[in-house]
Amino acid sequence: MAIRLSVDVATRISPELSETIEELMNDPDREVSPQTLDEVRAALIGRSSAETRETEFLHLQDEASLLVELDRLIEEYGKEAPAIDFVAVKASEGLSRIIQAAMDDARFPRAPMLGAIREAMVGGLTARLIGEGTIDEDDEGVLLGEIDEMIRRYGEETLAETLVRFE
């Protein structure tokens, strides 16, 4: 069993690589989803054409290259580092609206933490936003589960604003 990394390494990689890792891990057409950085690398090489592989290694100076970036991560964290740790998590649209509402509300601290957002949700913020039509009533339970998962992953003292999805 791999040990979870002590820092949020997902903040240290490009959004493109994070999205690529997430795509590979969630691809329903793959028999086995990659679990480690080394398996992600193999999957990336496997899905690219032979021509792409040749040019990939001819231009190692290309900082934007996903394989070059992935190789640097493997060098720093090791081949067996869990791939999931490198996927940046953002709040869903509904949870982002709740976080934004809390940030805009004078009754909340200027920079609310995930724990405070959860308390506000249970204390009526979600119900108020449902009443205003900002979020759908059917999403209430899902949003509570989502905030619980974020608290489990990042902790109650994580700044909620950092997880807001801007689209």
DSSP file (Angstrom, degrees, kcal/mol; ACC not computed):
  #  RESIDUE AA STRUCTURE BP1 BP2  ACC     N-H-->O    O-->H-N    N-H-->O    O-->H-N    TCO  KAPPA ALPHA  PHI   PSI    X-CA   Y-CA   Z-CA
    1    1 A M              0   0    0      0, 0.0     2,-0.2     0, 0.0     0, 0.0   0.000 360.0 360.0 360.0 132.2    0.0    0.0    0.0
    2    2 A A        -     0   0    0      1,-0.1     2,-0.4    78,-0.0    79,-0.1  -0.472 360.0-120.1 -78.9 146.9    1.4    3.4   -1.0
    3    3 A I        -     0   0    0     -2,-0.2     2,-0.1     1,-0.1    -1,-0.1  -0.707  28.9-115.5 -86.4 135.1    1.8    6.2    1.5
    4    4 A R        -     0   0    0     -2,-0.4     2,-0.1     1,-0.1    -1,-0.1  -0.458  34.9-108.7 -69.0 140.4   -0.2    9.4    0.9
    5    5 A L        -     0   0    0     -2,-0.1    -1,-0.1     1,-0.1     4,-0.1  -0.416  17.2-135.6 -71.4 146.7    2.0   12.4    0.3
    6    6 A S  S    S+     0   0    0     -2,-0.1     2,-0.3     2,-0.1    -1,-0.1   0.636  84.5  56.8 -82.6 -14.1    2.1   15.0    3.0
    7    7 A V  S    S-     0   0    0      0, 0.0     2,-1.8     0, 0.0     3,-0.1  -0.811  95.1-104.9-113.7 158.1    1.8   18.0    0.7
    8    8 A D    >   +     0   0    0     -2,-0.3     3,-1.5     1,-0.2     4,-0.2  -0.612  42.6 175.6 -81.0  86.7   -0.9   18.8   -1.8
    9    9 A V  G >   +     0   0    0     -2,-1.8     3,-1.9     1,-0.3    -1,-0.2   0.688  66.1  77.9 -69.2 -18.5    1.1   17.9   -4.8
   10   10 A A  G >  S+     0   0    0     75,-0.6     3,-0.7     1,-0.3    -1,-0.3   0.758  89.2  57.9 -62.9 -22.3   -1.8   18.5   -7.1
   11   11 A T  G <  S+     0   0    0     -3,-1.5    -1,-0.3     1,-0.2    -2,-0.2   0.567  99.3  60.7 -81.3  -7.8   -1.2   22.2   -6.7
   12   12 A R  G <  S+     0   0    0     -3,-1.9     2,-0.3    -4,-0.2    -1,-0.2   0.335  95.7  69.3-102.5   6.1    2.3   21.8   -8.1
   13   13 A I  S <  S-     0   0    0     -3,-0.7    57,-0.0    -4,-0.2    75,-0.0  -0.800  90.5 -88.8-121.9 166.2    1.5   20.4  -11.5
   14   14 A S     >  -     0   0    0     -2,-0.3     4,-2.2     1,-0.1     5,-0.2  -0.354  31.3-122.3 -70.2 150.8   -0.1   21.9  -14.6
   15   15 A P  H  > S+     0   0    0      0, 0.0     4,-2.6     0, 0.0     5,-0.2   0.848 112.7  58.5 -59.4 -33.3   -3.9   21.8  -15.0
   16   16 A E  H  > S+     0   0    0      2,-0.2     4,-2.3     1,-0.2     5,-0.1   0.919 107.7  43.9 -64.1 -44.0   -3.4   19.9  -18.2
   17   17 A L  H  > S+     0   0    0      2,-0.2     4,-2.7     1,-0.2     5,-0.2   0.909 113.0  52.1 -69.0 -40.4   -1.5   17.1  -16.5
   18   18 A S  H  X S+     0   0    0     -4,-2.2     4,-2.3     1,-0.2    -2,-0.2   0.935 112.2  45.9 -58.2 -47.1   -4.0   17.0  -13.7
   19   19 A E  H  X S+     0   0    0     -4,-2.6     4,-2.6     1,-0.2    -1,-0.2   0.887 111.8  52.1 -64.1 -39.5   -6.9   16.7  -16.2
   20   20 A T  H  X S+     0   0    0     -4,-2.3     4,-2.5     2,-0.2    -2,-0.2   0.918 109.8  48.1 -64.1 -43.9   -5.0   14.0  -18.2
   21   21 A I  H  X S+     0   0    0     -4,-2.7     4,-2.4     1,-0.2    -2,-0.2   0.933 112.6  49.0 -61.8 -45.3   -4.4   11.9  -15.1
   22   22 A E  H  X S+     0   0    0     -4,-2.3     4,-1.9    -5,-0.2    -2,-0.2   0.911 110.6  51.1 -61.2 -42.9   -8.0   12.2  -14.1
   23   23 A E  H  X S+     0   0    0     -4,-2.6     4,-0.6     1,-0.2    -2,-0.2   0.933 111.6  47.1 -58.3 -47.6   -9.2   11.3  -17.6
   24   24 A L  H >< S+     0   0    0     -4,-2.5     3,-0.6     1,-0.2    -1,-0.2   0.893 112.9  48.7 -63.3 -39.9   -6.9    8.2  -17.6
   25   25 A M  H 3< S+     0   0    0     -4,-2.4    -1,-0.2     1,-0.2    -2,-0.2   0.808 118.2  39.8 -71.1 -28.9   -8.1    7.1  -14.2
   26   26 A N  H 3< S+     0   0    0     -4,-1.9    -1,-0.2    -5,-0.2    -2,-0.2   0.328  80.3 127.0-102.9   6.6  -11.8    7.6  -15.1
   27   27 A D    X<  -     0   0    0     -4,-0.6     3,-1.3    -3,-0.6    -3,-0.0  -0.529  45.0-160.8 -70.1 113.4  -11.7    6.1  -18.6
   28   28 A P  T 3  S+     0   0    0      0, 0.0    -1,-0.2     0, 0.0    -4,-0.0   0.690  87.3  63.0 -69.7 -16.3  -14.4    3.5  -18.8
   29   29 A D  T 3  S+     0   0    0      3,-0.0     2,-0.4    -3,-0.0    -2,-0.1   0.603  83.6  93.5 -82.9 -11.8  -12.7    1.9  -21.8
   30   30 A R    <   -     0   0    0     -3,-1.3     3,-0.2     1,-0.2     0, 0.0  -0.661  66.1-150.8 -83.7 134.8   -9.6    1.1  -19.9
   31   31 A E  S    S+     0   0    0     -2,-0.4     2,-0.4     1,-0.3    -1,-0.2   0.912  89.7  21.5 -67.4 -42.2   -9.4   -2.4  -18.5
   32   32 A V  S    S-     0   0    0     -3,-0.1    -1,-0.3     0, 0.0     3,-0.0  -0.991  80.2-140.6-129.8 124.3   -7.2   -1.2  -15.6
   33   33 A S        -     0   0    0     -2,-0.4    -8,-0.2    -3,-0.2     2,-0.1  -0.631  33.6-101.7 -84.0 143.7   -7.0    2.4  -14.6
   34   34 A P        +     0   0    0      0, 0.0    -1,-0.1     0, 0.0     3,-0.0  -0.404  37.5 178.4 -66.2 134.4   -3.5    3.7  -13.7
   35   35 A Q        +     0   0    0     -2,-0.1    48,-2.5    48,-0.1    49,-0.5   0.636  62.6  43.7-108.9 -21.6   -2.9    3.9  -10.0
   36   36 A T  B  > S-A   82   0A   0     46,-0.3     4,-2.0    47,-0.1    44,-0.2  -0.770  86.5-108.7-121.6 166.9    0.7    5.2   -9.8
   37   37 A L  H  > S+     0   0    0     44,-1.7     4,-2.4    42,-0.3    43,-0.2   0.881 120.1  54.7 -61.6 -37.2    2.7    7.8  -11.7
   38   38 A D  H  > S+     0   0    0     41,-2.2     4,-2.2     1,-0.2    -1,-0.2   0.895 108.2  48.3 -64.3 -39.1    4.6    5.1  -13.5
   39   39 A E  H  > S+     0   0    0     40,-0.3     4,-2.2     2,-0.2    -1,-0.2   0.852 109.8  52.7 -69.4 -33.9    1.3    3.5  -14.7
   40   40 A V  H  X S+     0   0    0     -4,-2.0     4,-2.6     2,-0.2    -2,-0.2   0.915 108.8  50.6 -64.2 -42.7    0.1    7.0  -15.8
   41   41 A R  H  X S+     0   0    0     -4,-2.4     4,-2.5     1,-0.2     5,-0.2   0.935 110.5  48.3 -60.7 -46.5    3.3    7.3  -17.8
   42   42 A A  H  X S+     0   0    0     -4,-2.2     4,-2.5     1,-0.2    -1,-0.2   0.894 112.0  49.9 -61.5 -40.0    2.8    3.9  -19.5
   43   43 A A  H  X S+     0   0    0     -4,-2.2     4,-1.9     2,-0.2    -1,-0.2   0.892 110.2  50.3 -66.7 -39.6   -0.8    4.8  -20.3
   44   44 A L  H  X S+     0   0    0     -4,-2.6     4,-1.1     2,-0.2    -2,-0.2   0.925 113.7  44.6 -63.6 -44.7    0.3    8.2  -21.8
   45   45 A I  H  < S+     0   0    0     -4,-2.5     3,-0.3     1,-0.2    -2,-0.2   0.900 112.6  53.3 -65.8 -39.7    2.9    6.5  -24.0
   46   46 A G  H  < S+     0   0    0     -4,-2.5    -1,-0.2    -5,-0.2    -2,-0.2   0.822 109.3  47.0 -66.2 -32.3    0.5    3.8  -24.9
   47   47 A R  H  < S+     0   0    0     -4,-1.9    -1,-0.2    -5,-0.1     2,-0.2   0.670  98.6  82.9 -86.5 -15.0   -2.2    6.1  -26.1
   48   48 A S  S  < S-     0   0    0     -4,-1.1     2,-0.0    -3,-0.3     0, 0.0  -0.550  85.3-108.6 -87.2 155.4    0.1    8.3  -28.2
   49   49 A S     >  -     0   0    0     -2,-0.2     4,-2.3     1,-0.1     5,-0.2  -0.311  28.2-108.7 -76.0 163.7    1.1    7.3  -31.7
   50   50 A A  H  > S+     0   0    0      1,-0.2     4,-2.1     2,-0.2     5,-0.1   0.870 120.9  54.6 -60.3 -36.9    4.6    6.2  -32.6
   51   51 A E  H  > S+     0   0    0      2,-0.2     4,-2.1     1,-0.2    -1,-0.2   0.914 107.8  48.4 -64.6 -42.6    5.2    9.5  -34.3
   52   52 A T  H  > S+     0   0    0      1,-0.2     4,-2.2     2,-0.2    -2,-0.2   0.907 109.7  53.0 -64.2 -41.8    4.2   11.5  -31.2
   53   53 A R  H  X S+     0   0    0     -4,-2.3     4,-1.4     1,-0.2    -1,-0.2   0.910 108.4  50.7 -60.4 -42.2    6.5    9.3  -29.1
   54   54 A E  H  X S+     0   0    0     -4,-2.1     4,-0.7     1,-0.2     3,-0.3   0.940 114.0  42.5 -62.9 -47.3    9.5   10.0  -31.4
   55   55 A T  H  X S+     0   0    0     -4,-2.1     4,-1.0     1,-0.2     3,-0.3   0.808 105.6  65.6 -71.0 -27.8    9.0   13.8  -31.4
   56   56 A E  H  < S+     0   0    0     -4,-2.2     3,-0.4     1,-0.2    -1,-0.2   0.910 107.5  40.2 -57.5 -42.9    8.3   13.8  -27.6
   57   57 A F  H  < S+     0   0    0     -4,-1.4     3,-0.4    -3,-0.3    -1,-0.2   0.585 106.9  63.1 -87.8  -9.9   11.9   12.6  -27.0
   58   58 A L  H  < S+     0   0    0     -4,-0.7    -1,-0.2    -3,-0.3     2,-0.2   0.702 106.7  45.6 -80.7 -20.1   13.4   14.9  -29.6
   59   59 A H    ><  +     0   0    0     -4,-1.0     3,-1.8    -3,-0.4    -1,-0.2  -0.493  60.8 151.1-123.4  61.1   12.2   18.0  -27.8
   60   60 A L  T 3   +     0   0    0     -3,-0.4    -1,-0.1     1,-0.3     5,-0.1   0.724  69.1  68.4 -65.1 -20.9   13.1   17.4  -24.1
   61   61 A Q  T 3  S+     0   0    0     -3,-0.2     2,-1.0     3,-0.0    -1,-0.3   0.584  70.5 110.6 -74.3  -7.8   13.5   21.2  -23.6
   62   62 A D    X   -     0   0    0     -3,-1.8     3,-1.4     1,-0.2     6,-0.2  -0.557  50.6-170.0 -73.5 101.3    9.7   21.6  -24.2
   63   63 A E  T 3  S+     0   0    0     -2,-1.0    -1,-0.2     1,-0.3     6,-0.1   0.749  80.9  60.0 -65.0 -24.7    8.5   22.5  -20.7
   64   64 A A  T 3  S+     0   0    0     -3,-0.1    -1,-0.3     4,-0.1     2,-0.1   0.566  75.9 118.2 -82.7  -7.6    4.9   22.1  -21.6
   65   65 A S    <>  -     0   0    0     -3,-1.4     4,-2.4    -6,-0.1     5,-0.2  -0.386  59.4-146.9 -64.4 128.6    5.2   18.5  -22.5
   66   66 A L  H  > S+     0   0    0      1,-0.2     4,-2.9     2,-0.2     5,-0.2   0.896  98.5  50.2 -63.5 -40.6    3.1   16.2  -20.3
   67   67 A L  H  > S+     0   0    0      2,-0.2     4,-2.8     1,-0.2    -1,-0.2   0.902 110.4  49.1 -66.9 -39.3    5.6   13.4  -20.4
   68   68 A V  H  > S+     0   0    0      2,-0.2     4,-1.9     1,-0.2    -2,-0.2   0.937 114.0  46.3 -64.0 -45.1    8.5   15.7  -19.5
   69   69 A E  H  X S+     0   0    0     -4,-2.4     4,-1.9     1,-0.2    -2,-0.2   0.915 113.2  49.5 -62.3 -42.9    6.4   17.1  -16.6
   70   70 A L  H  X S+     0   0    0     -4,-2.9     4,-2.5     1,-0.2    -2,-0.2   0.897 107.8  53.8 -63.8 -40.9    5.4   13.6  -15.5
   71   71 A D  H  X S+     0   0    0     -4,-2.8     4,-2.3     1,-0.2    -1,-0.2   0.875 107.5  51.5 -61.3 -37.1    9.0   12.4  -15.7
   72   72 A R  H  X S+     0   0    0     -4,-1.9     4,-2.1     2,-0.2    -1,-0.2   0.895 109.6  49.5 -66.5 -39.4   10.0   15.3  -13.3
   73   73 A L  H  X>S+     0   0    0     -4,-1.9     4,-3.6     2,-0.2     5,-0.5   0.914 110.7  49.9 -64.4 -42.1    7.2   14.2  -10.9
   74   74 A I  H  X5S+     0   0    0     -4,-2.5     4,-2.1     1,-0.2    -2,-0.2   0.905 110.4  50.7 -62.9 -41.0    8.4   10.6  -11.0
   75   75 A E  H  <5S+     0   0    0     -4,-2.3    -1,-0.2    -5,-0.2    -2,-0.2   0.893 118.7  37.9 -62.3 -39.9   12.0   11.8  -10.3
   76   76 A E  H  <5S+     0   0    0     -4,-2.1    -2,-0.2    -5,-0.1    -1,-0.2   0.896 133.3  20.8 -79.8 -41.8   10.8   13.9   -7.3
   77   77 A Y  H  <5S-     0   0    0     -4,-3.6    -3,-0.2    -5,-0.2    -2,-0.2   0.575 108.1-112.1-108.8 -12.4    8.1   11.6   -5.8
   78   78 A G    ><< -     0   0    0     -4,-2.1     3,-1.3    -5,-0.5   -41,-0.3   0.013  28.5 -82.7  96.2 156.2    8.9    8.2   -7.2
   79   79 A K  T 3  S+     0   0    0      1,-0.3   -41,-2.2   -42,-0.1   -40,-0.3   0.782 124.3  55.1 -64.5 -29.4    7.3    5.8   -9.7
   80   80 A E  T 3  S+     0   0    0    -44,-0.2    -1,-0.3   -43,-0.2    -2,-0.1   0.354  73.6 128.8 -91.8   6.2    5.0    4.4   -7.0
   81   81 A A  S <  S-     0   0    0     -3,-1.3   -44,-1.7     1,-0.1   -43,-0.2  -0.413  73.0-101.2 -61.3 134.5    3.5    7.7   -6.0
   82   82 A P  B >   -A   36   0A   0      0, 0.0     3,-1.1     0, 0.0     4,-0.3  -0.387  23.6-145.3 -62.2 126.4   -0.4    7.4   -6.1
   83   83 A A  G >  S+     0   0    0    -48,-2.5     3,-2.0     1,-0.2   -47,-0.1   0.836  94.8  66.8 -61.1 -35.0   -1.7    9.1   -9.2
   84   84 A I  G >  S+     0   0    0    -49,-0.5     3,-1.5     1,-0.3    -1,-0.2   0.797  89.5  65.7 -59.6 -29.0   -4.8   10.3   -7.4
   85   85 A D  G <  S+     0   0    0     -3,-1.1   -75,-0.6     1,-0.3    -1,-0.3   0.688  98.3  54.6 -66.6 -16.9   -2.7   12.7   -5.3
   86   86 A F  G <  S+     0   0    0     -3,-2.0     2,-0.7    -4,-0.3    -1,-0.3   0.284  83.4  99.5-102.3   9.6   -1.8   14.6   -8.5
   87   87 A V  S <  S-     0   0    0     -3,-1.5     2,-0.3    -4,-0.1   -77,-0.2  -0.871  73.0-134.0 -98.1 118.0   -5.4   15.3   -9.5
   88   88 A A        -     0   0    0     -2,-0.7     2,-0.5   -78,-0.2    -2,-0.1  -0.551  18.9-145.9 -72.6 128.7   -6.5   18.8   -8.5
   89   89 A V        -     0   0    0     -2,-0.3     2,-0.3    61,-0.0    -1,-0.0  -0.822  18.5-178.9 -99.7 132.7   -9.9   18.7   -6.9
   90   90 A K        -     0   0    0     -2,-0.5    74,-0.2    75,-0.0    73,-0.1  -0.940  32.7-101.3-125.8 152.0  -12.3   21.6   -7.4
   91   91 A A        -     0   0    0     72,-3.9    74,-0.1    -2,-0.3    56,-0.0  -0.336  41.5-105.6 -67.6 151.0  -15.8   22.0   -6.0
   92   92 A S     >  -     0   0    0      1,-0.1     4,-2.7    51,-0.1    73,-0.3  -0.155  38.7 -96.9 -65.8 171.8  -18.8   21.3   -8.2
   93   93 A E  H  > S+     0   0    0      1,-0.2     4,-1.9     2,-0.2     5,-0.1   0.922 125.2  48.6 -59.2 -44.5  -20.8   24.2   -9.5
   94   94 A G  H  > S+     0   0    0      2,-0.2     4,-1.8     1,-0.2    -1,-0.2   0.925 113.9  44.4 -63.6 -45.9  -23.3   23.9   -6.7
   95   95 A L  H  > S+     0   0    0      1,-0.2     4,-2.7     2,-0.2    -1,-0.2   0.868 110.2  56.3 -68.2 -35.1  -20.7   23.8   -3.9
   96   96 A S  H  X S+     0   0    0     -4,-2.7     4,-2.6     1,-0.2    -1,-0.2   0.892 106.4  50.9 -60.9 -38.7  -18.8   26.6   -5.6
   97   97 A R  H  X S+     0   0    0     -4,-1.9     4,-2.4     2,-0.2    -2,-0.2   0.892 110.2  49.2 -65.8 -38.9  -22.0   28.7   -5.4
   98   98 A I  H  X S+     0   0    0     -4,-1.8     4,-2.3     2,-0.2    -2,-0.2   0.936 112.4  47.4 -64.9 -46.0  -22.4   27.8   -1.7
   99   99 A I  H  X S+     0   0    0     -4,-2.7     4,-2.4     1,-0.2    -2,-0.2   0.928 112.9  49.1 -60.6 -45.4  -18.7   28.8   -1.0
  100  100 A Q  H  X S+     0   0    0     -4,-2.6     4,-2.0     1,-0.2    -1,-0.2   0.899 109.5  51.9 -62.2 -40.9  -19.1   32.0   -2.9
  101  101 A A  H  X S+     0   0    0     -4,-2.4     4,-0.9     1,-0.2    -1,-0.2   0.903 110.9  48.2 -62.2 -40.9  -22.3   32.9   -1.0
  102  102 A A  H  < S+     0   0    0     -4,-2.3     3,-0.4     1,-0.2     6,-0.3   0.895 110.8  50.6 -66.1 -39.9  -20.5   32.3    2.3
  103  103 A M  H  < S+     0   0    0     -4,-2.4    -1,-0.2     1,-0.2    -2,-0.2   0.842 112.8  46.8 -66.3 -32.3  -17.6   34.5    1.2
  104  104 A D  H  < S+     0   0    0     -4,-2.0     2,-0.5    -5,-0.2    -1,-0.2   0.613  92.8  94.8 -84.1 -13.2  -20.0   37.3    0.2
  105  105 A D    ><  -     0   0    0     -4,-0.9     3,-1.6    -3,-0.4    -4,-0.0  -0.695  67.5-148.3 -86.9 125.0  -22.0   37.1    3.4
  106  106 A A  T 3  S+     0   0    0     -2,-0.5    -1,-0.1     1,-0.3     4,-0.1   0.698  93.8  67.8 -64.5 -19.8  -20.9   39.5    6.1
  107  107 A R  T 3  S+     0   0    0      2,-0.1    -1,-0.3     3,-0.0     3,-0.1   0.663  93.1  71.1 -75.8 -15.0  -21.9   37.1    8.9
  108  108 A F  S <  S-     0   0    0     -3,-1.6     8,-0.0    -6,-0.3     0, 0.0  -0.639  98.9 -89.3 -99.0 157.4  -19.1   34.7    7.9
  109  109 A P        -     0   0    0      0, 0.0    -1,-0.1     0, 0.0    -4,-0.1  -0.260  43.1-108.9 -58.0 154.3  -15.4   35.1    8.4
  110  110 A R  S    S+     0   0    0      1,-0.3    -2,-0.1    -4,-0.1    -3,-0.0   0.864 114.0  26.2 -55.7 -40.3  -13.7   36.9    5.5
  111  111 A A  S    S-     0   0    0     49,-0.0    -1,-0.3    50,-0.0    -8,-0.1  -0.758  89.0-157.1-126.3  83.5  -12.0   33.7    4.4
  112  112 A P        -     0   0    0      0, 0.0    48,-2.2     0, 0.0    49,-0.5  -0.289   7.4-135.8 -68.2 145.7  -14.1   30.7    5.5
  113  113 A M  B  >  -B  159   0B   0     46,-0.2     4,-2.1    47,-0.1     3,-0.3  -0.487  29.7-101.3 -91.0 165.8  -12.6   27.3    6.0
  114  114 A L  H  > S+     0   0    0     44,-2.2     4,-2.4    41,-0.3     5,-0.2   0.878 122.2  54.9 -57.3 -39.9  -14.2   24.0    4.8
  115  115 A G  H  > S+     0   0    0     41,-2.4     4,-2.2     1,-0.2    -1,-0.2   0.894 108.4  48.1 -61.5 -40.2  -15.4   23.2    8.3
  116  116 A A  H  > S+     0   0    0     40,-0.4     4,-2.3    -3,-0.3    -1,-0.2   0.864 109.6  53.1 -69.1 -35.6  -17.2   26.6    8.6
  117  117 A I  H  X S+     0   0    0     -4,-2.1     4,-2.3     2,-0.2    -2,-0.2   0.922 109.2  49.2 -64.1 -43.4  -18.8   26.1    5.1
  118  118 A R  H  X S+     0   0    0     -4,-2.4     4,-2.4     2,-0.2     5,-0.2   0.930 110.9  49.4 -62.3 -45.2  -20.1   22.7    6.2
  119  119 A E  H  X S+     0   0    0     -4,-2.2     4,-2.1     1,-0.2    -1,-0.2   0.905 111.3  49.8 -59.8 -41.3  -21.5   24.2    9.4
  120  120 A A  H  <>S+     0   0    0     -4,-2.3     5,-3.0     2,-0.2     6,-0.3   0.882 109.1  52.5 -65.1 -38.3  -23.2   26.9    7.4
  121  121 A M  I ><>S+     0   0    0     -4,-2.3     3,-1.1     4,-0.2     5,-0.6   0.945 114.1  41.4 -62.2 -47.6  -24.7   24.4    5.0
  122  122 A V  I 3<5S+     0   0    0     -4,-2.4    -1,-0.2     1,-0.2    -2,-0.2   0.821 111.3  59.5 -68.6 -30.9  -26.2   22.4    7.9
  123  123 A G  I 3<5S-     0   0    0     -4,-2.1    -1,-0.2    -5,-0.2    -2,-0.2   0.381 132.1 -78.6 -83.2   3.9  -27.2   25.6    9.6
  124  124 A G  I <>5S+     0   0    0     -3,-1.1     4,-2.5    -4,-0.3    -3,-0.2   0.342  98.2 112.6 123.8  -9.3  -29.4   26.8    6.8
  125  125 A L  I  ><S+     0   0    0     -5,-3.0     4,-2.3     1,-0.2    -4,-0.2   0.929  85.5  47.6 -61.7 -44.3  -27.2   28.3    4.0
  126  126 A T  H  ><S+     0   0    0     -5,-0.6     4,-2.2    -6,-0.3    -1,-0.2   0.924 112.0  49.9 -62.5 -43.9  -28.0   25.5    1.6
  127  127 A A  H  > S+     0   0    0     -6,-0.4     4,-2.4     1,-0.2    -1,-0.2   0.898 110.1  50.9 -62.0 -40.6  -31.8   25.9    2.4
  128  128 A R  H  X S+     0   0    0     -4,-2.5     4,-1.8     1,-0.2    -1,-0.2   0.921 111.0  47.7 -62.5 -43.6  -31.6   29.6    1.8
  129  129 A L  H  X>S+     0   0    0     -4,-2.3     5,-2.2     2,-0.2     6,-1.1   0.833 110.5  52.1 -69.1 -32.0  -29.8   29.2   -1.6
  130  130 A I  H ><5S+     0   0    0     -4,-2.2     3,-0.9     3,-0.2    -1,-0.2   0.927 109.2  50.6 -65.6 -44.6  -32.4   26.5   -2.6
  131  131 A G  H 3<5S+     0   0    0     -4,-2.4    -2,-0.2     1,-0.3    -1,-0.2   0.845 110.2  49.4 -61.0 -35.0  -35.2   29.0   -1.7
  132  132 A E  H 3<5S-     0   0    0     -4,-1.8    -1,-0.3    -5,-0.2    -2,-0.2   0.604 114.5-118.5 -79.3 -11.6  -33.5   31.7   -3.8
  133  133 A G  T <<5S+     0   0    0     -3,-0.9    -3,-0.2    -4,-0.6    -2,-0.1   0.598  79.5 123.9  84.1  10.8  -33.2   29.3   -6.7
  134  134 A T  S   <S+     0   0    0     -5,-2.2     2,-0.3    -6,-0.2    -4,-0.2   0.869  78.3  21.0 -72.5 -37.6  -29.4   29.5   -6.7
  135  135 A I  S    S-     0   0    0     -6,-1.1     2,-0.3    -9,-0.2    -2,-0.2  -0.920  90.8-101.1-129.6 159.3  -29.0   25.7   -6.3
  136  136 A D    >   -     0   0    0     -2,-0.3     3,-1.6     1,-0.1     4,-0.3  -0.561  21.2-133.0 -82.4 139.2  -31.3   22.8   -7.1
  137  137 A E  G >  S+     0   0    0      1,-0.3     3,-1.3    -2,-0.3     4,-0.3   0.834 105.3  61.7 -58.3 -35.1  -33.2   21.2   -4.2
  138  138 A D  G 3  S+     0   0    0      1,-0.2     4,-0.4     2,-0.1    -1,-0.3   0.680  97.0  60.4 -67.0 -17.0  -32.2   17.7   -5.4
  139  139 A D  G <> S+     0   0    0     -3,-1.6     4,-2.8     1,-0.2     5,-0.3   0.542  75.0  95.8 -88.3  -7.3  -28.5   18.6   -5.0
  140  140 A E  H <> S+     0   0    0     -3,-1.3     4,-1.7    -4,-0.3    -1,-0.2   0.903  88.6  40.3 -54.5 -51.2  -28.7   19.2   -1.2
  141  141 A G  H  > S+     0   0    0     -4,-0.3     4,-2.0    -3,-0.3    -1,-0.2   0.877 115.3  52.2 -66.4 -37.9  -27.6   15.7   -0.1
  142  142 A V  H  > S+     0   0    0     -4,-0.4     4,-2.3     1,-0.2    -2,-0.2   0.900 108.5  51.1 -64.6 -41.1  -25.0   15.4   -2.8
  143  143 A L  H  X S+     0   0    0     -4,-2.8     4,-2.4     2,-0.2    -1,-0.2   0.870 108.3  51.1 -67.2 -36.7  -23.4   18.8   -1.8
  144  144 A L  H  X S+     0   0    0     -4,-1.7     4,-2.1    -5,-0.3    -1,-0.2   0.913 111.3  48.5 -65.9 -41.6  -23.2   17.7    1.8
  145  145 A G  H  X S+     0   0    0     -4,-2.0     4,-2.1     2,-0.2    -2,-0.2   0.882 110.5  52.4 -62.8 -38.1  -21.4   14.5    0.7
  146  146 A E  H  X S+     0   0    0     -4,-2.3     4,-2.2     2,-0.2    -2,-0.2   0.923 109.6  46.5 -65.4 -45.1  -19.1   16.5   -1.5
  147  147 A I  H  X S+     0   0    0     -4,-2.4     4,-2.4     1,-0.2    -1,-0.2   0.884 111.1  53.6 -66.6 -36.3  -18.1   18.9    1.3
  148  148 A D  H  X S+     0   0    0     -4,-2.1     4,-2.4     2,-0.2    -1,-0.2   0.906 108.8  49.1 -62.3 -40.8  -17.6   15.9    3.6
  149  149 A E  H  X S+     0   0    0     -4,-2.1     4,-2.3     2,-0.2    -2,-0.2   0.891 110.9  49.6 -66.0 -39.8  -15.2   14.3    1.1
  150  150 A M  H  X>S+     0   0    0     -4,-2.2     4,-3.3     2,-0.2     5,-0.6   0.897 111.1  49.4 -66.7 -38.9  -13.3   17.6    0.7
  151  151 A I  H  X5S+     0   0    0     -4,-2.4     4,-1.8     3,-0.2    -2,-0.2   0.910 111.1  50.3 -64.9 -41.2  -12.9   17.8    4.5
  152  152 A R  H  <5S+     0   0    0     -4,-2.4    -2,-0.2    -5,-0.2    -1,-0.2   0.910 118.2  38.9 -61.2 -41.6  -11.8   14.2    4.6
  153  153 A R  H  <5S+     0   0    0     -4,-2.3    -2,-0.2    -5,-0.1    -1,-0.2   0.914 135.1  16.2 -77.2 -43.5   -9.2   14.9    1.9
  154  154 A Y  H  <5S-     0   0    0     -4,-3.3    -3,-0.2    -5,-0.2    -2,-0.2   0.682 104.7-114.2-108.7 -21.9   -8.0   18.3    2.8
  155  155 A G    ><< -     0   0    0     -4,-1.8     3,-1.4    -5,-0.6   -41,-0.3  -0.043  29.5 -83.0  99.9 154.3   -9.1   18.9    6.4
  156  156 A E  T 3  S+     0   0    0      1,-0.3   -41,-2.4   -42,-0.2   -40,-0.4   0.739 122.0  61.3 -64.4 -25.4  -11.5   21.4    8.1
  157  157 A E  T 3  S+     0   0    0    -44,-0.2     2,-0.4   -43,-0.2    -1,-0.3   0.234  75.3 118.5 -91.8  14.3   -9.0   24.2    8.2
  158  158 A T  S <  S-     0   0    0     -3,-1.4   -44,-2.2     1,-0.1     2,-0.4  -0.658  76.4-108.2 -81.8 135.1   -8.5   24.4    4.4
  159  159 A L  B >   -B  113   0B   0     -2,-0.4     3,-1.1   -46,-0.2     4,-0.3  -0.479  24.8-150.7 -63.3 117.7   -9.4   27.7    2.9
  160  160 A A  G >  S+     0   0    0    -48,-2.2     3,-2.0    -2,-0.4     4,-0.3   0.818  88.6  69.4 -63.4 -32.6  -12.6   27.0    0.9
  161  161 A E  G >  S+     0   0    0    -49,-0.5     3,-1.3     1,-0.3    -1,-0.3   0.803  88.2  64.9 -57.6 -31.4  -11.9   29.7   -1.7
  162  162 A T  G <  S+     0   0    0     -3,-1.1    -1,-0.3     1,-0.3    -2,-0.2   0.662 101.7  50.5 -68.9 -14.3   -9.0   27.6   -3.1
  163  163 A L  G <  S+     0   0    0     -3,-2.0   -72,-3.9    -4,-0.3    -1,-0.3   0.401  79.1 121.9-104.2   1.3  -11.5   24.9   -4.2
  164  164 A V    <   -     0   0    0     -3,-1.3     2,-0.6    -4,-0.3   -71,-0.1  -0.457  59.5-134.0 -69.4 134.1  -14.0   27.2   -6.0
  165  165 A R        -     0   0    0    -73,-0.3     2,-0.6    -2,-0.2    -1,-0.1  -0.784  15.7-160.9 -90.7 123.9  -14.5   26.2   -9.6
  166  166 A F              0   0    0     -2,-0.6   -73,-0.0     1,-0.1    -2,-0.0  -0.924 360.0 360.0-106.8 114.9  -14.4   29.2  -12.0
  167  167 A E              0   0    0     -2,-0.6    -1,-0.1   -74,-0.0   -74,-0.0   0.345 360.0 360.0-129.3 360.0  -16.0   28.4  -15.4
